[in-house]
Every structure is written in C-alpha cells, then in structure tokens.
Amino acid sequence: MVNKEHLEGLIAAPFTPMNEDGTINIGKIKTYADHLARFGCINGVFICGSTGEYATTTVAERKAVAEAWMEYTENRFKVIVHVGSNCPQDSIELAKHAQKIGAYAIASIAPNYYKPDTVTDLVQFFKPIAAAADELPFYYYNFPAMSGVRLSAVKFLEEGKKEIPTLTGIKFTHNDFMEMQELIHLNNGEFNILHGFDEVLIAGLACGAKGAVGSTYNYIPSIYRNVMDSMEKGDLASAQRWQMEAVKILDIVIAHGGGTRGGKAIMKLAGVDCGQCRFPITPVSKEEMEQIAKELECTMFYELTK
C-alpha cells in the first residue's frame, strides 16, 4: 500500500551544484543538506526539478544527485525525486532508481516537445512511469509556463486515479487559483496539492494549500515560515508584510535571470556555492555578482541568512 499522507510545510527545490568545468559537484550536496537543515523549517527537498536544471543533466548525473541527497539528508527531510523527461524510457529508469534508493516520492512534469493533446494522453504518458516506482507516491508536476501543457488538472486527477494507483497529488506551479481551489477540495481533499510559486505563497495558503515547493526556500525559508505561521494565526496583515519581504528579494532574483540563474547566484551569497548554470543559461560575472550583493542590502536577506 502506497503511503499517500499529505506533505505539508516547506519543501525546498535545490539547485544542482556544478564545478567550474560544468560537471556535477556531488561533494557539495552534504554541505547543502546541512545548510537546509539548520533552518529547522524545511520538511522536504524536491530534487532534479526546474531549479535543479533537470533538462540539461543526464540520467546518470540525476541518479548520482539523487543518491547523494538520500545519503546526506540523514532522515532530516523527505526526498521527492523529479523524474520528468521528454523521453519516457529515461523517466522510467529514473523512477525505478528512485524507488531502489528509498526516495519518499517521485514527480514528473509533462513532456514539452511532443505535447499530449488530451488528458487521456497525459495519463497514458505518466502511467508506466508511475508503475516503475509502484511503492512510491506519484505527483504530477503541473507547470504550464514551462511545459506548454495546459490541460485541466482537475480532469487529470479524476481520470488519472483510475489508471495510476500511486497518484497522490500535484505540484501546482500555476497562477490559476480558481483551479487550485477545485483541486484542493476535489473528493473532499483527497489529493495533496503543493503550491509552486514562491512569490504568491500567501494566495495558495488562502486557497487552502498546506504544503509548498519553492526555489527561494533554499536561502530565505524563514520568511515563508513566517507567512505560513501568520496565516495559521489569522494574522493577514503580518502574512502580507512577510510576503512582501520575499517579493523584494524575488524582484532581484527575476532581474538577474530568474529562479535558476539569479537564485543560484544568491545561493552563493547565502553560503553554499553551487557554481554556474549550464548553457544556454549564461554565467553570472563577478561584476554582476557584486551588483546582486549590493541590491540585496536593501532587503532582509543578510539578516535572515546569517
């Protein structure tokens, strides 16, 4: 029987550390795991996703990254392995591997080259991938802005549960909050809907989300913990103030290339140097890094990452 317990709280989406020559820096993952653990508010890691540059890493590299996270988490947080790929056979191989190493769950984004035309097509694409890890919960990573797949997530869960016994929920990286509410309340809350956009976490919580996956949780999770705590207490004004603190930092992240490029640079300033991104994402120069560091002085970043 698959454990379909709902994940709650903050789940970081880690960057994949790189060496100067562009190879994976596996040794850095222990430092990374220790860094996340010291905040005391991270319940899980969603590895090898968009933030982890999954699309430019090989199957062998993704396996190595997953093995390192499993070794170094030391049961401090749950490991969700993203196995998505345009090649279903690669996803099946990664799913089998995730189960073999004892991951908590697997997730997959929709294919973004040959896109499914219908919900049925999407279910059939995911069915053998989920079956390859039949002891692990399966999450659909719904990210229309990146995948280009804009099929009904509600219909996916309704149809998918008939074909995918391990289907547990959705990582909902989308700003359609009407659909999010429908997902959260579907079948009296049967599915685990994880909020996926850091900049509007407060909105996801207002809709009823209890768990969230985000890239900025890697370096400023305390801001989001404060947002969650304030919402739980019914203190909307405080939650709004904390969310705006996150937005100030996210403005800088976005100005410097977004969650992966800008975020990876900021991660270095937070004390964990994950190196540069792989091309086609351009490197961050020394001058730009200095500019980012200066811009962050107008936020709570340094106070919160000490």
Secondary structure by P-SEA (a helix, b strand, c coil): cccccccccbbbbccbbbcccccccccaaaaaaaaaaaacccccccccccccccccccaaaaaaaaaaaaacccccbbbbbbcccccaaaaaaaaaaaaaacccccccccccccccccaaaaaaaaaaaaaaaccbbbbcccccccccccccaaaaaaaaaacccccccccccccaaaaaaaaaacccccbbbbbcccccaaaaaaacccccccccccccaaaaaaaaaaaaacaaaaaaaaaaaaaaaaaaaaaacccaaaaaaaaaaacccccccccccccccaaaaaaaaaaacccccccccc
